[in-house]
Amino acid sequence: MKLTFASYNIHKAVGVDRRRDPERIIAVLREVDADVIALQEADLRLGDRASVLPKALLDDTPWRVVPVAKRPRSIGWHGNAILVRRDMAIESGEALDLPTIEPRGAACAVVRHEGARVRIIGTHLDLSGLRRRAQVRALLKFVSECEGDCPTVIAGDFNQWGRSTGAMREFGDRWTLITPGASFPSRKPIARLDRLVASAAFSVIASGAHHTALSAIASDHLPVTATLELPNI
């Protein structure tokens, strides 16, 4: 079984032209056409943390939102949201708290597709770097305490420049670090801040940063993708 995972920091739907344009973000998502999408900065930061992507717009897409929100107008938790294709069965959705100086968290979903259970965690790690290692440790502890052996992908804006330095060392040998390509800033990307990490069950088929005329202006980050295979399915 092959699935394409994506991670996209949508910058609250504000593009590099300083316009908030949710429809433009949806158009980029359609370009990417991934099976599972982890979004960062999907909710407004203040007030009732309303989604920057209207639910009416999302209802007209191939994806549905995994229910992790704790607020009625939100689609995520601390800006992290997960979209999955409508033919996937959502077994659970959960909001995770992370050790933090500034508000940070993660969204977790377990889905079933073609007979396989897969866990996806979307996150946006600490900008300062002071709590990034602790946040990765918290995610790994959560995964280790979950029941059953469920192949897992952690995707998001890791705010980490080095591919295997700093907080990325916490993953160890049992995880595959996937750094698809430079994704920030979107017009002339030089930093590989957006990435995915897959548990040992997965094989990596392909990965890359999605750089098009539209994605270069829709957000200050580019989407990144990885196509992964479960060999025994």
Stockholm file with secondary structure:
# STOCKHOLM 1.0

chainA/1-233         MKLTFASYNIHKAVGVDRRRDPERIIAVLREVDADVIALQEADLRLGDRASVLPKALLDDTPWRVVPVAKRPRSIGWHGNAILVRRDMAIESGEALDLPTIEPRGAACAVVRHEGARVRIIGTHLDLSGLRRRAQVRALLKFVSECEGDCPTVIAGDFNQWGRSTGAMREFGDRWTLITPGASFPSRKPIARLDRLVASAAFSVIASGAHHTALSAIASDHLPVTATLELPNI
#=GR chainA/1-233 SS CEEEEEEEECGGGBCTTSCBCHHHHHHHHHHHCCSEEEEESCBCSSTTCCBSSCHHHHTTSSEEECSCCSSTTCSSBTTBEEEEETTSEEEEEEEEECCCSSCCEEEEEEEEETTEEEEEEEEECCSSSSSHHHHHHHHHHHHHHSSSCCCEEEEEECCCCSSSSGGGGGGGGGEEEECCCCCBSSSSCCBCCEEEEEETTCEEEEEEECCCTTHHHHSSSCCEEEEEECTTC
#=GC SS_cons         CEEEEEEEECGGGBCTTSCBCHHHHHHHHHHHCCSEEEEESCBCSSTTCCBSSCHHHHTTSSEEECSCCSSTTCSSBTTBEEEEETTSEEEEEEEEECCCSSCCEEEEEEEEETTEEEEEEEEECCSSSSSHHHHHHHHHHHHHHSSSCCCEEEEEECCCCSSSSGGGGGGGGGEEEECCCCCBSSSSCCBCCEEEEEETTCEEEEEEECCCTTHHHHSSSCCEEEEEECTTC
//
